[in-house]
Amino acid sequence: MKDDCLFCKIAKGDIPSATIYEDRYFRVFLDVNPASKGHCLIVPREHFDNIYDLDGETAGRLFALATGVARALRKALSCDGLNLVQNNGKVAGQTVNHFHLHLIPRYEGDQLGLLWKAKHLKEEEMEELRKKIKNAI
C-alpha cells in the first residue's frame, strides 16, 4: 500500500466506493466517471504501478475474477458486449499509477470509440518485430 495512492485508499476502504465485489486480493467497484452503464474497475489491494510490475500469480487471479465479473455484468445489465481496457503510462492514458482493469459494458448504438486505424507492416518489418519480441520473452 502507498499512502498517497488513490486506489490504495479505495482498496483499503479509506475512501468510499460503490463496491460490487471484494476479497483479500481485489476490490471491484463502479467507476465514478463511467464510459457506460456498469463500467467498473478491478483494483488489486496490493500496490502495483502498472502491468510491468504485476506478478504472474496476481495476473492469473485478476483475469479469473475478470471473467466472473464480465459474466455478471452481462447477466445483470444485458449488455451487448464488453471491453477490457488497461492503460500503462501517461502516453497510454494511465491517470492513476496503480494497476487497474476497466470492464466497460457495451450497448448497441452507445457510440463509444475504442477503435484505431490499423497500420500495415511489410513482411520484413513483421519478422523483425516477431524476433525482437520473442527474444525478449
Backbone hydrogen bonds, N-H to C=O, Kabsch-Sander energy under -0.5 kcal/mol:
donor,donor_aa,acceptor,acceptor_aa,energy
5,C,2,K,-1.3
6,L,4,D,-0.6
9,K,5,C,-2.0
10,I,6,L,-2.0
11,A,7,F,-3.0
12,K,8,C,-2.1
13,G,9,K,-0.9
13,G,10,I,-0.6
14,D,9,K,-2.0
15,I,9,K,-1.3
19,T,17,S,-1.9
20,I,28,V,-3.0
21,Y,28,V,-1.5
23,D,26,F,-2.3
27,R,43,V,-2.1
28,V,21,Y,-3.3
29,F,41,L,-1.9
30,L,18,A,-2.1
31,D,39,H,-2.7
39,H,36,S,-2.0
40,C,103,L,-2.2
41,L,29,F,-2.8
42,I,101,L,-2.3
43,V,27,R,-2.6
43,V,41,L,-0.6
45,R,25,Y,-3.4
46,E,25,Y,-0.5
53,D,50,N,-1.3
54,L,50,N,-0.7
59,A,55,D,-2.3
60,G,56,G,-2.4
61,R,57,E,-2.1
62,L,58,T,-2.8
63,F,59,A,-2.4
64,A,60,G,-1.8
65,L,61,R,-2.4
66,A,62,L,-2.6
67,T,63,F,-1.7
68,G,64,A,-1.3
69,V,65,L,-2.6
70,A,66,A,-2.6
71,R,67,T,-2.1
72,A,68,G,-2.0
73,L,69,V,-2.7
74,R,70,A,-2.2
75,K,71,R,-2.4
76,A,72,A,-3.1
77,L,73,L,-2.6
78,S,74,R,-1.5
80,D,106,R,-2.1
81,G,106,R,-1.5
83,N,104,I,-2.4
85,V,83,N,-0.5
85,V,102,H,-1.9
92,A,89,G,-1.0
93,G,90,K,-1.8
94,Q,89,G,-2.3
98,H,96,V,-2.2
99,F,48,F,-4.0
101,L,42,I,-2.0
102,H,85,V,-3.1
103,L,40,C,-2.9
104,I,83,N,-3.0
104,I,102,H,-0.6
106,R,81,G,-2.8
110,D,107,Y,-2.4
114,L,112,L,-0.6
118,A,116,W,-0.6
121,L,119,K,-0.6
126,M,122,K,-2.5
127,E,123,E,-2.3
128,E,124,E,-2.3
129,L,125,E,-2.4
130,R,126,M,-2.5
131,K,127,E,-2.3
132,K,128,E,-2.3
133,I,129,L,-2.6
134,K,130,R,-2.6
135,N,131,K,-2.6
136,A,132,K,-1.1
137,I,133,I,-1.0
137,I,134,K,-0.7
